[in-house]
Amino acid sequence: MSRKKSENPDRPPAGAAPPSASAFEPPHAASVSPLWQTIRSNWMIPLVLLLLWPANWLVHDSGAIDSYQRRIIMLVGVSMMLAVSLQLINGISGQFSLGHAGFMAVGAYLSAYPMRTYDPQNPMGLVAYFIALAAVVGITAGVLFAIFFLIRRSGRLHPVMPSLLLLIVGAWFLVDVARAAKYEMPPAHFVWSRSFALLVDLFDGILAVSLPVANNISTFMPAAARPTLSFLIVLIGGGLCAAVAGLVVGLPTLRLRGDYLAIATLGFAEIIRVVITNSAPLGRATGMSGIPRLANFGWVYGGVIVTILVVWRIARSAKGRNITAVREDEIAAAAIGIDPTRHKVLAFVVGAFLAGVAGGMFAHFSSYLNPQEFGFLRSVEIVVMVTLGGLGSISGAIITAIVLTTLPELLRGFAEWRMIVYAALLIGMMLLRPQGLMGSREIWDLIPRFARRRAPVPSPTTPEGGSNAPP
C-alpha cells in the first residue's frame, strides 16, 4: 500500500534554485546604499558638531559668561575626555591604571612646547618637529631594546645574570648622568651623557634641514587657516607621543594585574613628572608659560564628542568584545584564541592617546603649565570619576566628571568644610551604591522606549504562527 506524500505549498518545487539572500530583505533594502545607511544612522553627530558653533559664541563672545565660569566649563570638558578615555582602560578592559595624569602631561607639554617655540604660521614646520622627535625616539628605543634583549639572553648563562646586569646598567646610568652634570660638555668616557648630546644634535640637524623646506610648503596654504591647522597638528602629535608613552609602559607591565599594575603605572607617571620638573626646555619646576590660547569651547567639546565616539565604537566592535572577554576571564579568552596582551595594549594605547589630546586642550586654554598639576592627586581624581560613574559605563563617567569638577567650586562658600563635605559625599556614594552611579549600564538604557513595537508572543497552547480562533 503506497502512502501519498503530503504537499507543502511553501516548499519550492524540485530542481528549483534556492532563494537568494535578497529575497529575505525588505523591499526597500536593496535600493538603499550602504553610504546612505551610514549617514542615516549617524545623522545626530554632524548636528551636534554644528551646534558647537553657536554654543562657542555664547560662551566666549556673548558676554553672558564671565572668565571664571568659562574656565570651569572648559575644565569640565577636559575632565570628561580624561574620564571617558580612562574608562576604556579601567572599565572596559578591566585594568587598573593610576598613571593617566602622566599621559596627560606628555600630551600637554609636547603639544605646547612646539607651538610656543616655533612659528604657528608654519604648520609643516610643526610636522617636521614631530618627525625629528619620532626619529630620535625611534633610535633611542632601538638601542634600549637591543640592550634589554642582550640582558635577557644572558639568562642562558645563569638565571641570576639578567637581574645582576640590569642593576649594573642602571647604576652606571645614574652615576654617568650625575657626574656629567658638572661639565658643560661631558668628556668621552661619559657614554650615556654623550649619547644624549648626540641625540640632541641629531634632532637639531633634522630640524635645520627640514624647517626651510617646510616653510616653503606652508606658504601655499591660506594664511587664515594656518594657526588652526597648526593647533590640530600639535594636538594629534601630542596625543601620538602620549600613545607611545602608553606603549612603553604597556608592553612590560601589562602582564601584571591589579595592585601591581596600578603601582607600575603610578611609578611611570611620577617618572614623567620628575623628568618634566628637571627639564630646562620645559620650564623646570617653575612651569611653562607663554602658550598661545587657541582652545575654545568648540575645540574642547568637539574633542569630547570624538572621545566618546571612539570609546563607544571600540567598546561595541569585535575588538571591544574581545577586550571585554579578556576582562571577564583572561584564561578562557586565551583558550579560544584571543591574545590578552595585544588587546590590553590596544586599550592602553588608545586611552593614552585620548588623554594626551585632553592634555593638549588643557595647555592651550590655560596658557600655563605646572608639573604639580599632573601629580598623583590628578590621577586619583580621574580614577574616582570612573569608579563612581560605574566601571564600563561611558555615560556614568561623563556624569561624575561634570559633578566632581563643579562640586568643589560650588562648595567654595564653605571654605573650612569644603573638602570634608566633598569627601563625605564620595564615601556616602560608595556605601550606598558600591557598583557606581550607573553600574555597567548607560543612561539611555534606563529610558523606557514607549514607541517600541513588540511582536506578539504566541500562546503556549497554540502552534507557532497559528491563531486562537476556531477553524
C-alpha positions in Angstrom: 0.0 0.0 0.0 1.6 3.3 -1.1 1.5 6.3 1.1 0.7 9.6 -0.6 3.2 12.4 0.1 1.8 15.5 1.7 2.2 18.6 -0.4 3.6 21.7 1.2 2.7 24.9 -0.6 5.6 26.8 0.9 8.2 24.3 -0.3 9.9 25.1 -3.6 9.5 22.6 -6.4 12.2 20.1 -7.0 15.1 21.3 -9.1 14.4 24.9 -8.4 17.3 27.2 -7.4 17.5 28.1 -3.6 16.2 31.6 -2.8 18.9 34.3 -2.6 19.7 36.4 0.5 18.0 39.4 -1.1 14.7 37.5 -1.1 14.6 37.8 2.7 15.3 41.5 2.8 12.6 44.2 3.0 11.5 45.5 -0.4 13.2 48.9 0.1 16.5 47.5 1.5 18.0 46.8 -2.0 17.5 50.4 -3.1 19.3 51.9 0.0 23.1 52.2 -0.4 25.5 51.4 2.5 26.7 55.0 2.5 23.2 56.4 2.9 22.5 53.8 5.7 25.6 55.1 7.5 24.6 58.7 7.1 21.1 58.0 8.3 22.4 56.0 11.3 24.8 58.8 12.3 22.8 61.9 11.4 23.0 63.3 15.0 26.8 63.5 15.0 27.2 66.3 12.4 24.1 68.0 14.0 25.8 68.1 17.4 29.1 69.3 16.0 27.2 72.0 14.1 25.6 73.2 17.4 29.0 73.8 18.9 29.4 76.9 16.8 26.5 78.9 18.4 27.5 77.4 21.8 31.1 78.7 21.3 29.7 82.2 20.6 27.6 82.0 23.7 30.5 81.0 25.9 33.2 83.3 24.5 31.7 86.2 22.7 28.2 86.9 24.0 29.4 88.3 27.4 26.8 86.2 29.3 29.5 84.1 30.8 32.5 85.5 32.8 36.0 84.3 32.7 35.7 82.2 35.9 32.6 80.4 34.6 34.2 79.9 31.3 37.3 78.2 32.9 35.0 75.9 34.8 33.2 74.9 31.6 36.5 74.2 29.9 37.8 72.2 32.8 34.6 70.1 32.8 35.2 69.3 29.1 38.8 68.2 29.8 37.7 66.1 32.7 35.1 64.4 30.6 37.8 63.5 28.0 40.1 62.1 30.7 37.3 60.1 32.4 36.0 58.6 29.2 39.5 57.7 28.0 40.3 56.1 31.3 37.0 54.2 31.2 38.4 52.3 28.2 41.4 51.2 30.3 39.9 50.6 33.8 36.3 49.9 33.0 36.1 48.2 29.6 39.4 46.4 29.6 39.4 45.7 33.3 42.9 47.0 34.1 43.8 49.4 36.9 45.9 52.4 35.8 47.0 55.1 38.2 49.2 56.9 35.6 46.6 58.7 33.5 47.9 62.1 34.6 51.3 61.2 33.2 49.8 60.6 29.7 48.0 63.9 30.1 51.3 65.6 31.0 53.1 64.2 27.9 50.4 65.4 25.6 50.2 68.8 27.3 53.9 69.6 27.3 54.8 68.1 23.9 51.9 70.0 22.2 52.6 73.3 24.0 56.4 73.4 23.5 56.4 73.4 19.7 53.5 75.8 19.5 55.3 78.2 21.8 58.8 77.8 20.3 58.1 77.6 16.6 56.0 79.7 14.3 52.3 78.9 14.3 52.1 80.2 10.8 54.3 77.3 9.7 52.2 74.1 10.1 54.6 71.9 8.1 57.4 73.1 10.4 55.4 71.6 13.3 55.1 68.3 11.3 58.9 68.4 10.8 59.3 68.9 14.6 57.3 65.7 15.3 59.1 63.8 12.6 62.5 64.7 14.1 61.2 63.8 17.5 60.0 60.4 16.2 63.4 59.7 14.6 65.2 60.4 17.9 62.8 58.4 19.9 63.0 55.5 17.4 66.8 55.4 17.6 66.7 55.5 21.4 64.1 52.8 21.5 66.1 50.6 19.2 69.3 50.9 21.3 67.4 50.3 24.5 65.6 47.3 23.1 68.9 45.8 21.9 70.4 46.3 25.4 67.5 44.7 27.2 67.4 41.9 24.7 71.0 41.1 25.3 70.5 41.3 29.1 67.6 38.9 28.8 69.6 36.5 26.7 72.2 36.4 29.4 69.9 34.3 31.4 71.1 31.3 29.4 74.5 31.6 31.2 73.0 31.8 34.7 69.4 32.6 35.9 70.7 35.5 38.1 72.6 37.2 35.3 69.7 39.3 33.8 68.9 40.9 37.2 72.6 41.5 38.0 73.3 43.1 34.7 70.2 45.2 34.9 71.3 46.6 38.3 74.8 47.3 36.9 73.5 49.1 33.8 71.0 51.2 36.0 73.7 52.2 38.5 76.1 53.0 35.6 73.4 55.3 34.0 72.7 57.1 37.3 76.4 57.7 38.1 77.1 58.8 34.5 74.3 61.4 34.4 75.1 62.7 37.9 78.8 63.3 37.3 78.3 64.6 33.8 76.1 67.4 35.1 79.2 69.2 36.4 80.5 69.7 32.8 79.2 71.9 30.1 80.4 69.4 27.6 80.9 65.9 29.2 84.2 64.0 28.3 84.1 61.0 26.1 84.0 58.4 28.9 80.6 59.6 29.9 78.9 57.4 27.4 75.3 57.9 28.4 75.5 61.7 28.6 77.5 62.0 25.3 74.8 59.8 23.7 72.1 62.2 24.8 74.1 65.1 23.4 74.4 63.3 20.1 70.7 62.7 20.0 70.1 66.4 20.6 72.5 67.3 17.8 70.7 64.9 15.5 67.3 66.4 16.4 68.6 70.0 15.7 70.2 68.8 12.5 67.0 67.3 11.2 65.1 70.5 12.0 67.8 72.7 10.4 67.4 70.8 7.2 63.6 70.4 7.2 62.3 73.7 8.5 63.2 75.8 5.4 61.5 73.2 3.2 58.5 73.1 5.5 58.2 76.9 5.5 58.1 76.9 1.7 55.3 74.3 1.7 53.3 76.3 4.3 53.3 79.4 2.1 51.0 77.7 -0.3 48.3 77.3 2.5 45.8 80.0 3.2 47.1 82.4 5.9 43.9 82.4 7.9 43.8 78.6 8.1 47.5 78.1 9.3 47.0 78.6 13.0 44.0 76.3 13.1 45.9 73.6 11.2 49.0 74.1 13.4 46.8 73.6 16.5 45.3 70.4 15.1 48.8 69.1 14.2 50.2 69.7 17.8 47.1 68.1 19.3 47.5 64.9 17.2 51.3 65.0 17.7 50.9 65.3 21.5 48.4 62.5 21.5 50.7 60.3 19.5 53.6 61.0 21.9 51.3 60.0 24.8 50.3 56.9 22.9 54.0 55.9 22.5 54.4 56.5 26.3 51.4 54.2 26.8 53.0 51.6 24.6 56.3 51.9 26.5 54.5 51.4 29.9 52.1 48.9 28.5 54.3 46.3 26.9 56.4 45.4 30.0 53.8 46.0 32.7 50.5 44.6 31.3 51.5 41.1 32.3 50.9 42.5 35.8 47.4 42.6 37.4 45.5 44.5 40.0 47.6 46.4 42.5 50.9 45.6 40.9 49.8 47.2 37.6 48.5 50.3 39.5 51.8 50.7 41.3 53.8 50.3 38.0 51.6 52.9 36.2 51.8 55.3 39.2 55.6 55.0 39.1 55.7 55.7 35.4 53.6 58.8 35.9 55.9 60.1 38.6 58.9 59.5 36.4 57.3 61.7 33.7 56.6 64.4 36.3 60.2 64.3 37.7 61.6 64.4 34.1 59.5 67.5 33.3 60.4 69.1 36.6 64.2 68.8 35.7 63.9 69.7 32.0 65.1 73.2 31.2 63.3 73.4 27.8 60.0 72.6 29.5 60.4 75.2 32.2 61.6 73.0 35.1 59.6 73.4 38.4 58.6 77.0 37.5 56.4 75.7 34.7 55.9 76.7 31.1 54.2 80.0 30.2 53.5 81.9 27.1 51.4 79.1 25.5 49.1 80.6 22.8 45.4 80.4 24.0 43.9 78.6 21.0 41.5 76.1 22.6 37.9 77.4 22.9 34.6 75.8 23.7 34.2 74.4 20.2 37.6 72.7 20.3 37.3 71.2 23.8 33.8 69.9 23.4 34.5 68.7 19.8 37.2 66.7 21.4 34.7 65.4 24.0 32.4 64.2 21.2 35.2 62.5 19.3 36.5 60.8 22.5 33.0 59.5 23.3 32.5 58.2 19.8 35.9 56.5 19.7 35.5 54.7 23.0 31.8 53.8 22.3 32.7 52.4 18.9 35.6 50.4 20.2 33.5 49.0 23.1 30.8 47.9 20.7 33.1 46.5 18.0 34.5 43.0 17.6 37.8 44.2 19.2 35.8 45.6 22.1 34.1 42.3 22.6 37.5 40.6 22.7 38.7 43.2 25.3 35.6 42.6 27.4 36.2 38.8 27.2 39.8 39.3 28.4 38.4 41.4 31.3 35.9 38.8 32.3 38.2 35.7 32.1 41.7 36.1 30.7 42.4 32.4 30.7 39.2 31.5 28.9 39.8 34.3 26.3 43.3 33.0 25.6 41.9 29.4 25.3 39.6 30.5 22.4 42.4 32.3 20.5 42.2 35.9 21.9 45.6 37.4 22.6 45.2 39.1 26.1 48.4 41.2 25.9 47.6 42.6 22.5 44.1 43.7 23.4 45.3 45.2 26.7 48.0 47.1 25.0 45.4 48.3 22.4 43.1 49.7 25.1 46.1 51.3 26.9 47.5 53.0 23.8 44.1 54.4 22.7 43.3 55.6 26.2 46.8 57.2 26.4 46.3 58.9 23.0 43.0 60.5 24.1 44.5 61.6 27.4 47.3 63.3 25.5 44.8 65.1 23.4 43.0 66.2 26.5 46.3 67.5 27.9 46.9 69.5 24.7 43.4 71.1 25.1 44.2 71.9 28.8 47.5 73.5 27.9 46.1 75.7 25.1 43.2 77.2 27.1 45.1 77.7 30.4 48.3 79.1 28.6 50.4 77.9 31.6 51.5 74.5 32.7 52.9 73.5 36.1 54.3 70.0 36.8 52.4 69.8 40.1 49.1 69.8 38.2 49.9 66.3 36.9 50.8 64.6 40.1 49.4 61.7 42.0 46.2 63.5 43.1 45.2 64.3 39.5 45.4 60.6 38.6 43.4 59.6 41.7 40.8 62.2 40.8 40.3 60.7 37.3 40.1 57.2 38.8 37.4 58.4 41.2 35.4 59.8 38.3 35.5 56.4 36.6 34.8 54.3 39.7 31.9 56.5 40.9 30.3 56.6 37.5 30.4 52.8 37.2 33.1 50.6 35.6 32.2 50.1 31.9 29.6 53.0 31.7 30.6 55.8 29.4 27.6 58.0 30.5 28.4 57.3 34.1 31.9 58.7 33.6 30.5 61.7 31.9 28.1 62.5 34.7 30.6 62.1 37.5 33.2 64.1 35.6 30.7 67.0 35.5 29.7 66.7 39.1 33.2 66.2 40.6 34.6 69.1 38.6 31.9 71.6 39.5 31.2 70.4 43.1 34.4 71.8 44.7 33.7 75.2 43.0 30.1 75.2 44.3 31.4 74.5 47.8 33.9 77.4 47.8 31.5 79.3 50.1 32.2 76.7 52.8 36.0 77.2 52.8 36.6 75.3 56.0 34.2 72.4 55.3 34.6 72.2 51.5 36.9 69.2 51.3 35.1 67.5 54.3 31.8 67.7 52.5 33.3 66.6 49.3 34.9 63.5 50.9 31.7 62.7 52.8 29.7 62.7 49.6 32.2 60.3 48.0 32.1 58.0 51.0 28.3 58.0 51.1 28.1 57.2 47.4 30.4 54.2 47.8 28.4 52.9 50.8 25.0 53.3 49.2 25.9 52.3 45.7 29.3 50.4 45.5 28.8 49.5 41.9 28.9 53.1 40.9 26.2 55.5 39.8 25.3 53.7 36.5 26.9 50.3 37.2 27.9 48.9 33.8 24.8 50.3 32.1 24.3 53.5 30.1 21.9 56.3 30.9 19.9 55.7 27.7 19.3 52.1 28.7 17.2 53.4 31.6 14.9 55.4 29.4 11.7 53.5 28.6 11.0 53.1 24.9 7.3 53.5 24.7 7.3 53.7 21.0 9.0 50.3 20.5 6.7 47.8 18.8 6.9 44.3 20.1 6.0 41.2 18.2 3.0 39.3 19.8 4.1 36.3 21.8 2.4 33.1 20.7 0.3 31.3 23.2 2.0 28.1 24.6 -1.1 26.1 23.7 -1.2 27.4 20.1 1.2 26.2 17.4 3.7 28.9 16.2 2.1 31.0 13.5 -1.4 29.8 14.4 -4.3 31.6 15.9 -6.7 31.1 18.8 -9.7 31.3 16.5 -11.6 28.0 15.9 -11.2 26.5 12.5 
